């Protein structure tokens, strides 16, 4: 059995070399060195593989960013597909344009003044806001009727709200309409009363009202008389409309929700023309008064 220390000689009093122990030490050192070098080799190989994978991922994300896939719903290679499709359609464009120009020749003279104008979509931000608040218990025709009367009062007090006349492709002229978007909200009677009081507290000058009593009056003089006969605290509102600065209107509309259009709109059926008869869709029964 090999001892852990060397035995000293009687003459020199120095330890005698133990060959077996030296062999064991050498073997252990070499084994440890081989294991360490093998681990270092595997770690370097792993780092190389991870680096290549990250490089390929970076190249892929760069292609996606250039293609626009990270900014929109279009595929990453949409620009390449469009280029290839454009080359494929180049041969048929001339024939298509010639065929279309022959068909549109009789109508070209009538639409020459407007057909050449490009269509440009511009987002316009207004400093003011138009809002209409309706009683949510009203019938559909009553809501349409109240909205028409209220917006007429708003448009009549500010001519700048009215835009330019409309002209179709044939050249027919139509009346102008409001330039600004109109938001419509729904509320119960306490909500209408609260919005009215908030508008009055903020001194909203362009404020139009429509009460439930006006559904029974026949003309404008009777409408004004019906409103004049009721105190402000007792007005039974069917709807109100206001036009003011955006912040003021937003404060008046506090805690109100937009009108639930989807609950009242029915699915639109496709109309089919029947020779010798009328369209198969029923006509709307609502009548504005």
N, C-alpha and C positions, 0 to 999 in steps of 0.2 A: 504493500500500500504506500502511495506517495505521500510524504509529509508536506506540510505547508511551508516549512522552513528548511534551510540547508543545514546539514550536520557539520560542525567545525572539525578540522584535522588536529591531532595532538601536536604536530610539529609547528605549524604556522598559525594555529588558532583562527583560521579563516574557513568560511563555509565551502563545502565541496559542491560542485555543480551537480544538479539532479537532471539527468537527461529526459526522464519521463515528464517531469514538471515543465521543462522548457518546451517539449513537444506539445503538451497540452495548452500552454500559453500561446504558442504560435498558432495552433489550430483555432483557438477561440478568437484570436485577433483577426486572422484571415476570414473566418466565417462572418464575423461582425462587419468587416469591411465589405465583403461580397453582398451581404444583405442590405447594407446602407447604399451601396452603389446601385443595386437593383431597384430599391425604392426611389432613389433619385431619378433613375431612368424612367420609371413609370410615371412619376410626377411630372417630369418634363414632357413626356408624351401626352399626358392628360391636359397640361397647359397648352400645348400646341393645338390639340383638337378643339379645346374650348375657344382659343383665339380665332381659329379658322371659322368656327360656327358663328361667333359674334361678328366677324367681318362680313360673312355672307348675310347675316340678319341686317346689318347696317346697310348693305347694298340693296337688299329687298325693300327696306323702309324708305330709302332714298328714291327708289323707282316708284313706290306708292305715293310719295309726296309730290314728285314731279307729275305723275299722272293725275293727281287731284283726288285720289281715293280717300285721303284723310280729311278732305274739306267738303266733299259732296257725295251724293249717292251714285255717281258714275263709276264704272269700273276703273281699275288702275290703268289699263291699257286702252281706254276709250279713245284717246287721241290717235293711237296707232290704228284702231279699227276704223275710225272715221276717215283717216287718210287713205286706207285701203279701199273703203267703200267709195270714197270720192274718186279714186282712180278708176274703180269699176264702173261708176256711173257716168264718167266723163264722156264716153262714147254715145250715151243715150240722151244727154242733156239737150243737144242741138235738136234732135228729132222731137223731143217732148215740147220744147219751146215753140218750134214751128207749128206743131199740131195744136197747141194751146192758142197761139196767136191767130190761127185760122178760125177757131171756134169763137174767140172773143172779139173778132173784128167788128161785128155789128154793134157791140156794146162799148167798144173802145172810145168812140167819139163822145159818148155821154159821160164817161167817167175819166176823161183825159185830165180834167182839172184836179181831181183828187187822187187818182190811182198812182200818180208819180210821187205823192207825198209819203215819206217814210213814217212808220208808226213808232213813236218814241214814248216809252213809259217813264214817267217822272214821278217820284215820290215827293209830295208836297206836304210840308208840316205847317199847320195853321196855329196861330197864337190863340185863337178862340175856338170854342166848341159848341155844337148844337146838340141838345139832348131833349128827348121826348119821354115822358113817364106816363104810362097808361095804367088804368085800373085793370088788374089781371082778371077780374070777374066779367068783363065786358065780352059780348059776342064778337066774332071775327069781323063782321061788317061794321059794328060799332067802333072797334079799334081802328079800322081803316078810315072811317068817317072822322073820328076825333083827330087822328094823325093829319089828315088832309087840312082840316080847319086850323089846327095849331101851327103847322108849318107855313100856312099862308100868312099868319100874323107875323111870324119871324121874318119871312122874306120881304114883307111889305115895309118893315121898319128899317131895313138896311139894304139899299140897292146894290151895294158892293158884293152882297152874297150871291147875286144872280150872275151867271156866266154869260157866254156868248150863245147865240141861237145855234141849234143843231141843223146840220145839212147832211142828207144821205148821199149815197153814191150817184143817184139820179139827178140830184140838184134840188130836191124838195127841201124847203125850210120848215123848221119846227121851233116851238117856243123854247127859250133857255130855261135852265133849272139851277138849283143851288150848286155852288162850286164846292162847298164843304161837305164832308161826310156827315151823316145824321145818325146818332146812336139812339136806340130805343130801349127803354127799361120798363119793367113791369113791377107793380107793387100793389099791396092791398090799400084800403082807404086810410088807415093810420100811417102807412108809409108815404102815401101821397101828401097827406097833411104835414108830415114831418119835412118832406122835401120842399113843400111850399113855404113853410116857416123858415127853413134854412136859407132859401132864396131871398125871402123878404129881409131877413136879418143881415144879409150881405149886400143889400141894395142892388139887386139885379134889375136893370132897367128893361131889358128885353125879355119879358116874362108873359107868356100867353096861357090862358086857362080855358078849360071846357068843363062845365058842370053837367051833372046828370039831368038837370032841368032843361038843358038845351036840346035834348032829344025830342021834346014835345013842342018846341017853338017853330013857327013856320018861316021866319025871315030874320034878317040881321037886327032890325029895330026891336023885335020881340026878344031876341037873344040878349041884347044889352039891357033891356028892361028886366029880364029874369035875373041877371047877375046883380043889377042895382038894387033889387028888392031883398037881397040876402046880405047880412053882415059878413065880413071877411072871416070871422071865427066860425061861421056856420056854413060856409061854402062846401058843397058836396062834390068833390072833384071827380071827373071821369078821366081827366088827363091834364098835364101841364107841359109846357115847352119853354125852354130858356136858351138864350144865346149870350155867352159871356166868356171871360178868360178861362183857359183850360183849368187852372188851379181852382178857380171859383166854382166851376161846374162840377169838378171832381169832389169838392167838399159838399156840394148840395146832394150829389148822388151817393153819398156815404151810406154804406150798408145796403144798397140796392143792387139787384142783379139784372143783367141784360134780359130782354124779353126772350122767353123760350120758344124760338121760332120752330124748332124741330118737332115740338109736340102738336103743332097745329097744321103743319104742312104734310099733305098726303103724298105718297109716291106718285111721280109724274108718269102717266101711261103714254106709251108711244101712239101717236095718232096716225091713223091709216085712212087715206082718202078712198071713199066708196063712190064709184061712178054713178051719177044720177041721184045722189043723196048727200046728206050732210056727213060730217066726220062722226066717227063712232064714239067719241068722248062726250060725256054730258057737259053741258054748259054750267058755269058757276051760278049758284042761286042767290048769292049775296048781291044786294043792291045798295049803292051809296045814296044817301038822302042829303 
